[in-house]
Amino acid sequence: MLLIEMHIIQICILLLQLVANAFGSVSTKAYKRHSGSSALKGNPLELSTAPSAVQCLTLCAGYQHTSREVCYAACYNSGTGACELISRDRLGTVEWMSENKWKVYVTKDAGCEEGWHSYENSCFFLSTEKLTWHDARNSCLNLGATLAVITDKAEDEFVWDLIQTLGQQFAWLGASDEDREGSWRWVTGAEWNFTLWLNDYVGGNQNNCLLRSSFGWGDYPCDDDLYSYVCE
């Protein structure tokens, strides 16, 4: 039985490569590098080999012609030529990030799920439910996401516009200094290299979680259950 399954897999890979040859090389303009701070979550579709990233993306573009599932992204290893095709699923079983010789490319026209809003390589969701910071973090995890991580001013402006557009004035973001006062960390482990603190920020042992408001970022008690939250 195992031998038969291996033959079937080899045949499927061969069919994908034939489809890729039939389609020719796709333009990399149809794809963009996934370089965000959050991992891309989904399910593996097929593992093959390709002589270049372009040919790997060609396999991704032709995948829906051989299967009901759609290839959302391709993960390519420039050292080994390994090419893994990926479907998009926030509750998926595997996470991918571009690192070392592995590069992840996503289709530019692949949108976010209903209720989520696209920015760069991420999808954001604002919940108007009022929760504590810890409950908000767990709620995002249950959606296959994390509390939002902000890495630059443009991303912060996008998130603040989203908060305002949906009629909110405050929302939890994904950082805290609970472990060590004054040592802020994002929930994803992303580098802490951008801040937008209030002018009167002084910190304090009782205020350990990051909240976005019209004044910028604030250090608020994590147990306050008065605020909405942003998932990414």
Summary of the structure (lengths in Angstrom):
residues: 232
radius of gyration: 20.8
end to end distance: 42.2
largest distance: 68.3
contacts: 696
relative contact order: 0.14
helix: 26%
strand: 31%
